[in-house]
Amino acid sequence: MKVRVDVTLKPGVLDPQGEAVRHALGALGFDGVEGVRQGKVIELELATDDAALAEEQARQMADKLLANTVIENFSVTVL
């Protein structure tokens, strides 16, 4: 079963990569971009057909390894 984990910085955490992207977009002529927050997407292929189990396993993986829960939020979507 495929599961997607979306990881984003918590509000208030500085995002230097997002700021660099915002600046580069302005330099390329894309005016009006007032903010950019960068995150990551992790797709997992799990050996189960049980959607609830797959979601729970992915949540545990994100909590323990895939996201730094001090500064990042995550969400899990069973695909």
C-alpha positions as CSV (number, residue, x, y, z in Angstrom):
1,M,0.0,0.0,0.0
2,K,1.3,3.5,-0.9
3,V,1.4,6.2,1.8
4,R,2.6,9.8,1.5
5,V,4.1,11.7,4.3
6,D,4.2,15.5,3.9
7,V,6.6,17.3,6.2
8,T,6.6,21.1,6.7
9,L,8.2,23.5,9.0
10,K,6.1,24.7,11.9
11,P,4.9,28.3,11.8
12,G,7.4,30.7,13.2
13,V,10.4,28.5,12.3
14,L,12.8,30.3,9.9
15,D,13.0,28.8,6.4
16,P,16.2,30.0,4.8
17,Q,15.7,27.6,1.8
18,G,12.2,29.0,1.3
19,E,13.5,32.6,1.5
20,A,16.2,31.7,-1.1
21,V,13.5,30.4,-3.5
22,R,11.4,33.5,-3.0
23,H,14.3,35.7,-3.8
24,A,15.3,33.6,-6.9
25,L,11.7,33.8,-8.1
26,G,11.7,37.6,-7.9
27,A,15.0,37.7,-9.8
28,L,13.4,35.6,-12.5
29,G,10.6,38.1,-12.9
30,F,7.9,36.4,-10.8
31,D,6.7,39.5,-8.9
32,G,4.3,39.3,-6.1
33,V,5.6,36.1,-4.4
34,E,5.5,37.3,-0.7
35,G,6.5,34.1,0.9
36,V,7.7,30.6,0.3
37,R,7.9,27.7,2.7
38,Q,9.7,24.6,1.6
39,G,9.0,21.1,2.8
40,K,9.4,17.5,1.7
41,V,7.3,14.6,0.5
42,I,8.1,11.0,1.3
43,E,6.3,8.2,-0.5
44,L,6.4,4.8,1.2
45,E,5.3,1.4,-0.2
46,L,4.3,-0.7,2.7
47,A,3.7,-4.5,2.7
48,T,0.1,-4.4,3.9
49,D,-3.4,-4.1,2.4
50,D,-4.8,-2.6,5.7
51,A,-5.2,1.1,5.2
52,A,-5.5,1.8,8.9
53,L,-2.3,-0.2,9.7
54,A,-0.4,1.5,6.9
55,E,-1.4,4.9,8.2
56,E,-0.4,4.1,11.8
57,Q,2.9,2.6,10.6
58,A,3.7,5.8,8.6
59,R,2.7,8.0,11.5
60,Q,5.2,6.1,13.7
61,M,7.9,6.3,11.1
62,A,7.4,10.1,10.7
63,D,7.3,10.6,14.4
64,K,10.5,8.6,15.0
65,L,12.6,9.4,11.9
66,L,11.1,11.2,8.9
67,A,10.2,14.5,10.7
68,N,11.9,16.5,13.3
69,T,8.8,17.0,15.4
70,V,10.5,19.8,17.4
71,I,10.5,22.1,14.3
72,E,8.3,20.2,11.7
73,N,4.7,19.1,11.3
74,F,3.7,16.1,9.3
75,S,0.6,14.7,7.7
76,V,0.0,11.1,6.4
77,T,-2.1,10.2,3.4
78,V,-2.9,6.7,2.3
79,L,-2.9,6.7,-1.5
